[in-house]
Structures are given as C-alpha cells and as structure tokens.
Amino acid sequence: MDPNVLKTHPAFGQIHVSDCIDGMAELPAGCIDLAFADPPFNIGYTYDVYDDSLESDEYIQWSESWIRGVHRVLADDGAFWLAIGDEYAAELKVLAQQIGFQCRSWVIWYYTFGVHCKYKFTRSHAHLFHFVKDEKHFKFNADDPSVRVPSARQLVYNDRRANSKGRMPDDTWILRPQDLPYGFTADEDIWYFPRVAGTFKERAGFHGCQMPEQLLGRIIRACSDPGDKVLDPFSGSATTVAVAKKLGREFISFEMSEEYVSLGTERLEQIRVGDPLTGAADPLRSAPATNGKKNESKAEKLAREEEERQRWATQQVGPQLEFQFETMRAMTDGELINAFREIHDGHSVDRVLLDPVLSDRLESACRRISEREPAASRRQRLIELRASGALTAEGIHTERPTTIPTTTLERFSYAAELAWAILVQRYPEHSLDDIFTDPKLLEEFDREAMLHAADADPLTLRWCATQLRSWATTAREHQPGADEPEQSAPKFSAAKNWTTTSGPTSKSGSAKGGLYQVLAQDGSVLFVGETSDFTVRFGDHLASESAARFWRNEAGGQPKIRTASIQDATGPERRLAMCRWLQENPAASRNLVSLWSTDIPLGASTPS
C-alpha cells in the first residue's frame, strides 16, 4: 500500500458524521490495514438514530453492502474483525466468505454481567470473527511478545531447549470462569474480558454497547503495526479509535449520530499516544469466585483463590507436580537469594533479568514459594541485594560471562536505541533499569526493538541497550588528549531515496562505514546512526515490511538518506562523531538525544 495515498487525506484522525457505506465509498481502495466492526445486532436495541429492528432479509442485504465496503478499502494483507451476536453470527460469516474474505479465527468473547434469562440459558458471550483477504499473505504479529505465551518447557520444566519467544496459544473450551478463575486464561481462543458495565470507570457514559479497551488492544496489537490505518465503520462509543490512538495507529471512523460523534471526539481529545489501556485485563478483578463466604476478609479471599489455582494447576500438569505456594506473604530476602542460587547457573543478576529463559526460571522458582509479590518488586529487590553484597556473602559467585560479540551488539544497537527512545517518550519517569525490572515494560521494549531488528533475539537487543548506555557515557565524557588530532565535522552526502543499497561508494568500491541520517519528506532528521557497514545496516533497517512501513509513516512517504563516510574508524570513534553531531543538532526525533547530550540518570552501570 502506498503511504502517500492517505498522508494528505483529511478523513484520518477523526470520527465523521456519516453512514459507513457512504463514508467508505469516499476512501481509496486498499487504504486500510485493520478494520474492526461492531455493527448493530438487529435485536431491537434502542440507538440514537438507527433502527435496530429490520426484517431479516433487509438486515442481511444491508450487512452485505457495508461488508463489501470494508473488503474494498482493506489492504491485500489487512485484517477484518467482526463482532456479532448469536442471531446472525453464522449468516454474516458465510456472507463475508462469499464476498471474498477467509476466516482465520472464530473467537468467543466471554463476558460477565450477561442479561439474566428466566426460561433459557443466560447469554454472556459474543462472537469475534477474524477475516483476511489472502490466507497465505496477511499481517499477524505472531512474534509479538504480547501475542505469544510462555511454553510449559519455560514455566514448568525450566528446559533449556525452550524457545525464548514462547509459543502460540492453544484452542480450548472452559466452563464458567467465575467458578474456575485459573482455568480460563486470556491466551486461548475463548477470550475472557469483562463487559463494560455501567458502574465501570472505563465506561464512556454515552453509548450502551461499549467494547472493553483490553479486548480491542489485543486485536490491534496482533493485526497492525504502529502507524497503520485502523477503520471502525460503527464508531459508537469511540473505543476502537481511542485504543488505536493510544497504540500509535492512524484511525478513521463513521457514525450516524451527531451526538455520539461529538462525545467520541471529546473522548479522543483527552487521549495521548502511549496512554495505558483502561479496564481490567484480569478476570478476577471483575468476576470473583461464587463460592466465597459473604463476609470473607481480603486475606480469606486470597487464600481461597490460591487454593483454587493450585487445584487447577495440579489438574493441568499432573498430580506429581504439587506446587506449595504461600501467598499470604512476600518472599523473604533469604528465599529470594535461594531462588536465584537455584537457577542462575553461574550467570550474573543482570544476565538473569535480561535473559528470557533465565528470567522465566527465576519466576518459576519464586512462584513455588510465593505469588503475592509482583515480579517487578522481586526483580528490583534482587538488584538491591546484589548491590548490598548479600549475594556474595551467601557464597553465590557469578563468574560465567555473557559473551555476545561486540560486532553483534554494534550491529543491532540502533534498534535498542529506537525502542528505548519510544519507551522514554511513553514513560518519561522510568529509567532503563526500571524498564528492565518491570516485565510488562520489558515486553514493550522487545516489541519495539524487534520491529526494527527481526533477525535479533530479545537477549541481544536488551544487552544492546545496556552497552549503548555505556558507549554513550564514554563518548559523552570523552576528553581529547594533547596529541589527539582534532576531528572535523562529518560531511554528509546529498539526500537520496533510502534503499538497502543506498550506502556511499569509493574508488575502491563500497565505502564501508560512518554516519547516516534518515530524513523525512520535508528534510527533517528522523534518526542518526553509526555503522561499520552501510550495506548491512540498511539491510537490517529495512529487512521487514513492518519496519519499512514504520519509516514510511515517519517520513510521510519514501524516506531519504544522507551518509558520511569515516574511513577506518573504530566503533568508539564513530560513536564519538555521532555524539558530537547530536549535541550540536539535537532535533532528531527518533534518537534518544538526551542519552548522547546530557548526563541524565538513565540507570546503573554496565551489566556483567
């Protein structure tokens, strides 16, 4: 899809007062990356301006019109998600397939607070269909840590052969999660998110049929990338576009009610990119188990829920694995030290926290003792125990080095800086150490870094960030010696279109390394990097379509590149030149400029 098609289109970034069929007809074909539709279910619900009680044939005919509109505007590798009730789920699935969609998943959304029925089973679910145009070529972020789940090898057996990226979720069927809270997880194709009830803080207040932000967050993360175009034909409470904006996507939506458009627009104006999603992602927060005592204390409730979780865990992995959790207290320092002793295998605290496999082993060892303390708190305490000398005093020696070649770290350091800069923008109060001790922030870092370095593994990218901090400090604090020749400012070439072969050449062939600038269409500098080999670096930068799309969106079209060769320079010499350039030109929007230009408190010393 040509990003220039939509760059100047006035429709994006807002909700339009329009029938969606007319609105989509004004959009260029193939311009949408992800469409999510939660249309009226034709069950007689009272809307502001829409009649939700059409004759069946009329409803099917109307549905065909708007679904054909979605098919036309959707990119060839795009995704279309449809939320629908029981009454027309089968009909609309068949209809979408006749129009040309392929169904990839049929997800059941199980929600609490279903409307009670006296003479039939109470309904507490809706259907979510995941459609694509081409079943062999579509966007699905299967390597995104927020989509994958840890494997049994990682969490239960501590098997070194485990894939550090985890696995794709299973299919499953489960009965009422209120009565079996740990038998139902968000990793399966029955999704358990609480419906947005009238008393919930998340409730927008002006629309009776509101989707949870957490549910839409999963769909948008799985089927689109930052900067992609998201369409909601039925804006309603504006939740789809609100989540799209929070997650850094472009968006457009249509709504027939002028009042809903006005209130939805007001909701959008209060949102910033990077804001956290609201609503409970944890089923236990909204559906407590039903067999508890009426006046049970918080401690009794925690104990009962833990007993239920242990019972479920034993059923899942076999009676030979009996977990002895003590959830009524946090781990003692001694227990945390012993858990580290059990799994560290000679590695340092930093390696254990940054290595996905070792980190999962630590969590597994800790959870055998206590689950009450958050993982981020345990990880922070482990760092403090290391700093205080408590590990050494207990006879724990971490002499096994982490050996990632410097050439590998230099190759992927740009991806670590891009990810770090994005997280600093989202969470300016957090240091790099904060990011690496909080598992959720660490997942965000991985997701952003791997977008730009598809060939790198999470450990390498995390280690790159720690080395980058050390390298930047060295460059920032460099004091030239008396006999050191003065470095001249790098001379950048004229701008040209950025491709994998855009590196400079010399009389003897390719000029291997130096500095480069990635430019937007208006000539502004997006990113400055240094490399020992332009060809390799540009190939890494543009290796995936997602990364190439990121830069096109940032640039407002085809990005440009300028290069400055620095013959026979070492890594420290190139970083020193880059540091000086950024200090003099601090406007690069995708660099972590403060890392190179000021002595800010970005974390502790280099790990071992």
N, C-alpha and C positions, 0 to 999 in steps of 0.2 A: 504493500500500500504506500502510495506517495504521500509523505507527511505534509507536503506543501498544499495538498488538496484542502486540508482543514485548517491550516495555520491562520488564514485570514477570514475564515468563515465566522460570521457574527453569532451563530447559533450556540457555540460551545461555551461552557461555563455558566449556563443559566437554565432556568425552567421556563418553558414557553406556554402561553395560554393557547392551546390548540388541540384539536383531535389528533391522536397519534398517527392515524393513517395519512392525514393531510400533512402533518409535520414531517414524517419520514419521507414523504414524496419529494420534499424540498432538499433532502440530503443527497450528496453524491453516492453512487453505488460503491460498495466495498469500503466505506469510510469508518466503520465501527469495528472495534476489536472485541468488545464484550457487550452483549445485551442481556439485561435481566428484566423479566416481565412478570408482574403480579397483577393480572387483569381481574376485573370483576368476575366472580364465580357463577353469576346468573342464579343466585339463590334468594333474590328479593331483598338484598341488603339496601338500606337507605343511604344513598350518596347525595352529594350536594346538587349535582346537575345531571347525573347519569341514571337511566332506568335499568335496574338490575333484574328485570323480570321479563326478558324477551322470550318469545317462542323458541323451542329448541332448535329448529332449522334456522331461524333468524340468527340465533347466537352462534351457531356453527359457521354460518356464512360470514358474519362479522369477524369471527376469530380468524377465518381463513384470510380475510383482507389484511388484517394487521400483521399476521404471521408472515404473509408474503412480503409485506413491507420490511420486516426485520430481515428476512432472507436476502432481500436486495441490497440493503445497506451494510450487511455484515461482511467483513473481510473473509477471504477464502480460508484463512487459518483461524478465524474467530470462533467464539463460543456464544451460544444462546441458552440461557437458563429460563425455564418456565415454572412458575409456582401456580398450582391449581388444586382445587378440591376434588373430592371423590366423584361428584356428579358428572364432570366432563374430563376427567384425567385420561381415560382410555381414548375417548374421541379426539382430544387435542393431540395426544401422542401420535395416533395414526395420521391425523391431518398434517402435522408437522413433517412426518416422514414422507407423505405423498407430495408435499411441496418441495422436498429435496434435502431435508435435514436427516442426519444419522444420530440415533440416540446412543450416547456413551454411558450414561448412568441414570438410574431411576432411584432417587434418594427419597427416603421417608423422613420428613421433619416431624419429630415427636415433641409436642409442647405441653406445658402444664396449663391448668385453668381452662380445659375444654368445657364447652357448654353442656351441662348435665341433661341427660335424656332419661325419661321415665320408662319408656317402653321399647328402647333399643339400647345397644351399647354406646356409651358416651364417646363422641368423636374427639380425639385430641391429636390429630396429625394432619399434615398436608403433603402433597406430592411435589417434588422438585425434579424436573427433567433437565438433563444436561445434553444439549444437542450441538452437533458440529456439522459443517458442510462436507468436509472431506475426512473420513475416518482414518486416513493414513497421513494426514497433514493438518494438524491443529495444535493450538497452543495449550499446553497443560504443564504447569511448573512442577514436574514430578520430583525434581531435585531440590525444591524449596524446602528448607527445614520446617517451615510451618505447615507443610502439606504431608511430609513423611512422619513416621512414628518410629520409636526405638524398637528394635527387634528383641525377641526373647534371649538370643545369644548375648546381647548387650546388657539387658536389665537383670536377667535371672542367672545366666550361666557364666557371665564375665568371660566369654570366649573371645580370644584374641583374633579369631578369624572373622568376627562380626564386621559387617560393613559399617563404617563410621557414620555413614549418612542415614542409617536406619533402613526401613523398608516401607513399601506401600501398604496401606491399611487393608484389612480383611473385610469380607462380607459377613454379616451376622444378623440374627434375629434375637431380640431380647424382650421379655415382658416388662411390666411397669417399673421404671427406674426409681419411682418414689420408694418402692419396697426393696429394691436391689440397687442402691446408688452406685456401687462399684462394679456392677455387672454390665453397665452401659457406659461406653466411652464415646468421645467425640471423634474417634479415629475410624469409625465404621460407616457403612452406608445408611444406617439409621442415625440421623443426627438429632441430638437432644439439646435444644436451646429453648429456654423459657419464652413463651409468648409474652409480648409486651402488654401487660395488664394495666388497667387504669391508674393503679397506685404506684407504678414503677417510675423511678426517677428518669428513666430513659424515655418515657412517653412524651411524644411531641405535643399531644394535647388537642390537636385539631382534626385528627383523622382516626377513624375507628379500627382500621385494618393496618397495623404498623408492623413491619418486619424487624426482627432484632438486628442490631448492628453487627453482633458477633457472627451471625449466620451469613450475612452479606459479605463480611470481611473475609470469611473462608473462601467464598466463591470468587471474589475479586482478586485475592492473592493467588489463587490456583490458576485462574484463567486469563490473567492480564499482567502486564508489567507496568512499573511507574511510567507515566507519560502516555499510556494507551488511552483510547477513547471508549468511554462507557456510556451506553444508552439505556434509559429506562422509559419505555413508552407510556407508562402509567405512574406518574410521579407520586401522587397521593401525599403521604407524609414526608416525602423527600428523603427517605432514609438511604436509598440506593446512591443518590448523588452526594449525600452527606458523607457516606463511607468512602465513596470514590475520591472525594476531595481530601479527606483525611489521609488516604493512602497514596496520594500524589498522582491520581489519574485525571485526565480531562473528562468532561462529562457533558451530557445534554439530556433533557427530559421534557416530556409533554404532559399537560394536564388541562382538562376542560374547565375546571373550577377556578375562577379568578381568585377566590378567597384562598384556596389551597396553594395556588402559585405564590400569592403574596406572603403567606405564612411560611411556606417552604423556602422562599428566597430569604426571608428574615432568619430562618434557621441556618442557611448556608453562610450568611454574613457573619455569624458568630463562630464559625469554624475556621481553623488554620490547618495547613498541611502538616502532618505529623502529630496532630491531636490523637490521644488514645481513643479507641472504640469504647463506647459505653455499653452497659448491660452485663449480665452475669454469664461468663463462659462456663462456669462450674455448675452442674445440675443441682448440687446440694445447696446452693445459695437460694434456689427458688423452689425446690421441691423436697422438703425434709421428709425423712422416712416416716411411714404412717404408723409404726408400731411403738413409738416412743410414749413415755408417760406424759400426761397432760401438763404437769408442772415440773418436768425434769430440768435440772440445772444444766448450765453450759457444759460443765465437766462430765455429767452423766451422758449428755447427748454425744460429746466427743468419744466417750468410751464405747457407747453403743454403736456408733457409726464405724469405729475402728474394728469392733468385733465382727460386724457385717463384712467389712472389707477383707479381714483375714479369712473369713469363711469363703468368700468368693475367690480370693487368691489361691486358697488350697484347692478348690474345685478346678481352677483353671490349669494349674501347673502340677497337680498331683499331690496326694497326701504325704508323700515323702519329703516335700518342701514345706515345712511348718515355720512360718515367719513369726518371730517373737517381737512384735512392735510394742514399745512403751510410749504411747503418745501423750501421756499426761505430763510430760516434762521435756525440756530441751536436752540435748546431749551435753554431758559434762566435757570439760577440756580433755580429760583423760580418755574418754570414749572416742572423741574426735581424733585424738592422736593415734589411738589404736586402730581406728578405721583407716587412717592414712597409712599406718605401718603395714596393714594387711594388703593394700593394693598398689603402693607406689612403685614397687619393682625397681628401686634404686633411683627413680626419677625425682626431680625437684618439685616443689609445690607448684611453681609456675607451669611446669610441663603437665602436671596432673590436671590443673584447672583449664588449660588450653587444649589438651588432647581429648577429643570427643570420647574415645574408648576408655581412657583412664578416668575421665570425669564421670562417665556413667558408672564405672566400677565403684568410684568413691560414693556416689549417690546410693547405689545399691547396698553398699556396706553400711552407710549411715542409716538407711531406712530399716535395716534389720533391728536397729536399736531404737530409733525414734523418728517419727514423721512430723512431729509438731513444728519443729523449727524450719523456717523457709530455707531453701537451698542457698539463696544469696547470703543469708546470715551465716550459715555454716562455712561457706567459702571465704567470707571476709574474716571470720574468726581463725580459720586456718592460716591465712596470711599473717594475722597478728601473732599467732603462736610461733610461726616461723621467725618473725621479726624479733620476738622476745627471747629467742634462743631455746624455747621449750622443746622443740623437736630434737635439737642436738643434745639437750640434757637428758632426753629419754632414749638416747642411743640410736636415733634414726639418722642415717647417713645417706645423702642424696648425691652420689658421686657419678652417676651414669649421665653422661652429657646428652644433650639434644643436638643431633648433627643434621642440620638442614643446610645444604651447601649455600654459601654466600651468593653464588650465581643465581640460585633459585629464588632466594629472598629478594635480590635486586630485580629479578625478572618480574615478580608479582607485587612489588611494593606499591606500585601505582594503584592497584585495586584495593589494597588495605587503606591507602590514604583517601580514596574516594568514599569508601564505606565509613571510615572514621569521621570524615567531614560531614556526611549526611546525618550520622547519629549525634554529632555535636550540635548540628543545626536543630535537630528534633529535641534533644535533651541537653541544653547548654550547661546545666548544673552538674553533669556527670563527667568524671574523668575517664581515661582509658581503663584504669583499674576497676572503676565502678562498672563499666561495660563488661569486663571480663569476669567479674564476680557474680553478675546477675544473669542467670541462664536465659531469660527472655530477651534481654538486650543483646546477649551474645548471639542468639538466633537471628536477630535483626541484622547484626553485623555480618554474619555468614551470608545471609540472603543478599545483602547489598554487594558484598565483595565478590561472591561467586557469579553475580550478574556480569561482572567485568573480567573475570578470570575463570572461565568454565573449566580449564584444564587443571586448576589448582584444587587441593583438598583443604578442608577447614583448618586443620592444624597449621599448615603452611601459611595460610592467609592471616591467621591470628598471630603467628610468630612474626610475620612480616610487620605487623603493626607495632609490636614491641621493639623490633630492630629499627623501624622507621623513627620511633621516638628517640632512640639512642643516636642514630645517624644525624637527625635534625639538631639535637643538642650539640653534637660535636661540630657541625657546620656553623651553627649559630654562635658558638663560643670561640670559634677559631680566631687565633691571634697570629698574624703573619710574622715569620721570623725576619731578622735583619737581612739575611741573604736570600730571602724568598722573592722571586720576581713578581712584580705587580701584574695581576690578571686583568686583561682587558675585557670589556663587556662583550658578551656573546653577540655575534652578528647573525640575525635571523634572516632566512630567505624570504622571498615574496610568497604570499599565501597562494595555495592551490588546493584543489579538492582532495579530501583525505581518503586514501585507499591503503590497502596493505603494502603497496609498492611506492608510497609517496616519500620514502626516505631520500636524502641527497646522494649524489654520486660524485666521485672524484675522478681524476685522470686514470688512476689505477683501478677504478671500479667503484663499488659501493662504499660510501663513507659510513663506517660502522656506527659510531655513537656520538652523543652530545645531548643538547636540549631540544625540546619541541613545545610548541604551543598549539592547542586545539582552539579554533576560533568559531564564533557564531557567524551567522549570515551578515550581521551588522558590523563585524570586525572585532567585537569584544572578545577578550580572552576568557575561555571557559576553564582551561586546565593547562598547567605547565608541568612537564615531566622531564626526567633524565633517563637515559638508557645507554647501554653498551652496544646495542644493535637495533637500529631503527626498524629493520625489516621484521625482526622477531617481535618487538614491542607493538608495532602497528598490527601485526597479525594477531597478537593476543588481544589488543583493544577491540578489534572488530571480528573476533572469532565466532561470535554467536549473533543471530539475528536480533536477540533481545538487547544485547549491548549496542549493536549498530543503531537500533531504534532509539535507545536512550540518547545517544549523541545527536541523532537527527532531531529529536524533540528538543534537546537542549539548544541546538544551534538554530532552530527554526527552519530547518531544511538540511541540505547537504553541508556537513561541517567542513571547514577549511583547516589546513595545517601549515605551520611555519617551522622550519628546522634550523638549528645552529650546530654545525659540526665542531667537536672539540677533539682534535686528533690525539690519540694515545693517552687520553685522560683516564685516571683511575676512578672508581666509584666515589670515593671521598672528594676528589677534585670536581667531578660533575655535580655532586650534591652541594658543594660549596658555591659553585657558579649559580645553581638554581636557587639556593638560599638567598644569595645577594640580589638576584633578579626579583624575587618575590618581595624582598624587603623594600626595594625601590618601586615596585609595581604591584601593590597589594590587592588589585581588583579582580584577580582570577576567582571566579565564582565557585568552582568545584575543588579547589585546593583547600587544605586546612592551613590557611595562610598564617594563622596565629602560631602554629607549630614551628614555622620557619622564621618568624619575625619577632616574636616576643618570648620572654621566659615565663610562660604561663604554667600553672600547676596541672600538667596533663597526666600525672601519675608518678609511679615509683620508678626505681632504677631498672635497667635491663635485666630480664629474667635469665636464669641459668638452666 
